[in-house]
């Protein structure tokens, strides 16, 4: 897969993941907070409903007491020979004055004398009704009656004529739409008076009567949310205080979840539109960036192929500074190769090519090794043949990137592989200084694999350790290369730290084996990074220099300047193996501490 495609897909995946998680989190928070607020409002509505019910009952108690003291009413009840028409006239007049739906008079035994709603009824025994019985016995009683498909909030008062109990009066007012709307206005929701699952008052708009009973059954079963009509509601069922009959008479309090969530959903729609615009802009930027990164590398690959075909004419390559420098170096290399081929024999021409490649290999090494918090010293010693050793130090804000590696084999191809890696690392790190080393290695591997195997048609790979150093002493490492030798100042001991990743250009897909490891450096710790040209250098008896030779030079000089440590290792290496068979690179750094130069 090409670099531009890889970058675009990774950015697309990142944008979709981050934006999806952001919108999902906001929606979750909005939904939860709104539902919690509605539930709290519903709990307050319960208290308001009970308070209003009690306030009405207190008012009805006062009405009942006032009417019970009416002399004409007491005289009518206490006098046995009063005509029924006179009694009914008094009952109708008082009921109309109070606007009562229930106005009932019983005698001292609880038998019906008159009922404003049923003028012809008389003589029925109502003493078994709690309101009537308790009013006769205790003086007053509150309750709820069901009659003619309506619920009435009633108040009973004892009628006395002198010291004699002559009967009881029951006054009641219907729990109708007006009362339901009053409670709804006070609670901020909707209220329905229901009996046995049927509505006794007006239902909210859009709610069908046949939906009410199943919804009430779900609420009784413990559900707090129901759907009525096309609206989702938080619901609470409150038994109407004072009712003691065999039916189920309830206040059903409803609060619309959809109405409560409407402002949050509007905000989410606006946010979604803004996020979509931001995502589109980000993807366009990613596409432009991927093209900007891949074109210079494609041009370098094309230039390499042209050189391989014998085309040595200069071809300017535009792009980042590192790419332009590499292009100029390749142009110089191509010119020198062409000139050499014209005047030298095959052997001399090959020797010249190797010399040019060696100069390029060393010319692209970093000149400035100044990084805050670190003392750094590095040196590369090339062998008789051009190898593929490479190291780089790229300072960024709050730290730096450090790379060290070795291309397999010797000669021009190995040098070109090394230069591709150097250019890729510099380009990716400069464009994404805060990236994870694992992601940079992932992208770099795809580019190098395609260039080496598909375009150059060469069997090459490269070891690479890519380190991102932060000024707090944290080092995140990806890739696979030689173990690092670390002297710990706190314990005055030496240890080796492995790099657990994989080589470059071994496989196109390294996702499963591309891992990171974090090292932690403490002040005055010394780290030695090297290539296999150091440890594998042999003496005349075939004995390798090994890590033992490196450690033997580091331990006694651990507190000296890093340049002295580096030179001591090289001195011991040349003494051990005067003629190197492979490039040898040593990079020594000491962690001074955060903010120190």
HELIX and SHEET records of a PDB file:
HELIX    1   1 UNK A    3  UNK A   68  1                                  66    
HELIX    2   2 UNK A   71  UNK A   78  1                                   8    
HELIX    3   3 UNK A   84  UNK A   98  1                                  15    
HELIX    4   4 UNK A  130  UNK A  138  1                                   9    
HELIX    5   5 UNK A  177  UNK A  187  1                                  11    
HELIX    6   6 UNK A  209  UNK A  220  1                                  12    
HELIX    7   7 UNK A  257  UNK A  308  1                                  52    
HELIX    8   8 UNK A  321  UNK A  343  1                                  23    
HELIX    9   9 UNK A  346  UNK A  363  1                                  18    
HELIX   10  10 UNK A  412  UNK A  431  1                                  20    
HELIX   11  11 UNK A  437  UNK A  449  1                                  13    
HELIX   12  12 UNK A  450  UNK A  455  3                                   6    
HELIX   13  13 UNK A  532  UNK A  535  1                                   4    
HELIX   14  14 UNK A  546  UNK A  555  1                                  10    
HELIX   15  15 UNK A  562  UNK A  576  1                                  15    
SHEET    1   A 5 UNK A 112  UNK A 115  0                                        
SHEET    2   A 5 UNK A 102  UNK A 107 -1                                        
SHEET    3   A 5 UNK A 164  UNK A 174 -1                                        
SHEET    4   A 5 UNK A 150  UNK A 161 -1                                        
SHEET    5   A 5 UNK A 140  UNK A 147 -1                                        
SHEET    1   B 5 UNK A 198  UNK A 199  0                                        
SHEET    2   B 5 UNK A 190  UNK A 195 -1                                        
SHEET    3   B 5 UNK A 249  UNK A 256 -1                                        
SHEET    4   B 5 UNK A 231  UNK A 239 -1                                        
SHEET    5   B 5 UNK A 225  UNK A 228 -1                                        
SHEET    1   C 5 UNK A 374  UNK A 381  0                                        
SHEET    2   C 5 UNK A 584  UNK A 591 -1                                        
SHEET    3   C 5 UNK A 526  UNK A 530 -1                                        
SHEET    4   C 5 UNK A 484  UNK A 488 -1                                        
SHEET    5   C 5 UNK A 493  UNK A 497 -1                                        
SHEET    1   D 5 UNK A 389  UNK A 396  0                                        
SHEET    2   D 5 UNK A 399  UNK A 407 -1                                        
SHEET    3   D 5 UNK A 462  UNK A 470 -1                                        
SHEET    4   D 5 UNK A 474  UNK A 480 -1                                        
SHEET    5   D 5 UNK A 516  UNK A 520 -1                                        
END                                                                             
